[in-house]
Amino acid sequence: LRRRVSDPKSAVRKAAVALLEARIDLHFSLPAEFPQVDAEADLAALATRCRDASTLVRKQALDSVSGLVAANAGEEAIKAWSAMCFPLVRDTEPSVAERAIDAVATLLLDPIANKKHSMGGEESARMLRMIKDESLLHLQWTCKALARRKPSGLPQGLMKNLVAMLEVASEAGQPLGAAEWTILEESAAGQVSGVHAPALTAAYDRGVLEGWDEQAGAAMRALRRLAPHLSASDAESLEHKLVTALARGRAPVKLAGDMVRTAAAVGAARKGGAGWQEEVLKASHEKVAPLVKRRLEEGPLAAPFAPMREVVCAVFVIGELSLQGVKVPTKVANTLQALLTPTETRAAGSAAVGKTSGGEEELQGHVVLALGKLAVLDSALAAKVVPLFLRELERSPSAVRRNNILLALSDLCVRHTSLVDPHVPRLALCLRDANETVRRHALLVITTLLCSDYVKWRGALFFRYLAATVDDAPSIRDQARQNLFRVLLPKSNHQICHANVVRPSNPRPKP
């Protein structure tokens, strides 16, 4: 049967998958009578068919693994379902995707809505704990797809029971899991009242107090979804809490973005104007300006008067406010430019005072991102910072700085294409960067720009992209090959190869 699941005929593969499901089910139902069954090997062979080329085989594999999970076939079945079946919610075949979405709803969401989920012990709880990283994106996609279904949408009672689970977890002194928060955020989008706002605000406060950054950020995102439905008192209290934390610079950098966006949503719902934005912008600039003045007097690596954490948060908040449409004064932009120390100056300063601290590297990385955000909406500033970014991209020894410059330039290429397009070959050099993260982001950025037609296959770009298909990192190598052969070449009707690859002429026949 394990050999037959790889048979050339799709009908044979489909039948073998169904028989393997029955074999595994018998092993778990009657272990004494079927002790010789190697359930783990059978399950692995079955689960691989979720990526089969045949639509019928993928559907059968999805149904088989989901059926085993529903029949409590053990933790290996749950792992196989999470790893192999979950990605099918974004399958290119709509019928497969819809069936996968229905499976997720049946196995995960319905038990929560029907109060059959507890903090541990049940299959749905174990499955939720195993959903991490990329699977969280698939779960979010599933919830969005279900929410779009009319008239059913997400299961009734989902939001109410998730908030109840949140309160139980809080009483137990534990944060709610990432998967539960993902579902709660999407449920809040369809919530028609702000009755759960106090519980979410309390979850945010508890997350900040305990250092549960994921919970605090998720609570902020859920509250942003509920903003139009908050009562006047709840909205005013939440806005005051967020503005105070942002103005003082005490917010963790990981949460500052969610806090700014939530405050903007609450302010828009209250129609209270942009007064809070000006207050936060002024307070953030007052945190940064003294550092610039001190460094002009004492050197490029002089320590700030305020804690470095607060300065970094202030720089990040300035960038986030610009994305919310706040007009950032030229004075503030000039302050950030003065804070961005060129590599040569920093190298000289480091030689004099010792090795650059990690806090300084973090600050410089956030200054790059903030300047990029401001330049997206200001063409004059963009013309100033693009040459600076390009020079630092080539000379900076910091992988964090190079990576942030690459991301900033990709955003500027979308908004100010004429400024960045002539320098795309210099961006492509990042495909051979010594740091794996920089290479991975360079591949993502360049592929996105090519697919959106913001850049063209000019100069040596094709050959540098081709070099990524033999990258030392397997994940980058595989992604580059998939992007090139499945997306970019078909998009250009294979004209890229005709323009860049010369076929050898046929050798002359020997006389």
Buried (B, 14 or more C-beta within 10 A) or exposed (E): BBEBBEEEEBEBBBBBBBBBBEBBBBBBEEEEEBEEBEBEEBBBBBBBBBEBEBBBBBBBBBBBBBBBBBBEBBEBBBBBBBBBBBBBBBBEEEEBBBBBBBBBBBBBBBBBBEEEBEEEEBBBBBBBBBBEEEBBBBBBBBBEBBBEEEEEEBBEBBBBBBBBBBBEBBEEEEBBBBBBBBBBBBBBBBBEEBBBBBBBBBBBEBBBEBEBBBBBBBBBBBBBBBBBBBEEEBBBBBBEBBBBBBBBBEBBBEBBBBBBBBBBBBBBBBEEEBEBBEBBBEBBBEBBBEBBEBBEEEBBBBBBEBBBBBBBBBBBBBBBBBBBEBEBEEEBBEBBBBBBBBBEEBBBBBEEBEEBBEBBBBBBBBBBBBBBBBBBBBEEBBEBBBEBBBBBBEEBEBBBBBBBBBBBBBBBBEBBBEBBBEBBEBBBEBBEBEBBEBBBBBBBBBBBBBEEEBBEBEEEBBEBBBBBBEBEBEEBBEBBBEBBEEEBBEEBEEEBEEEEEEEEEEEEEEE
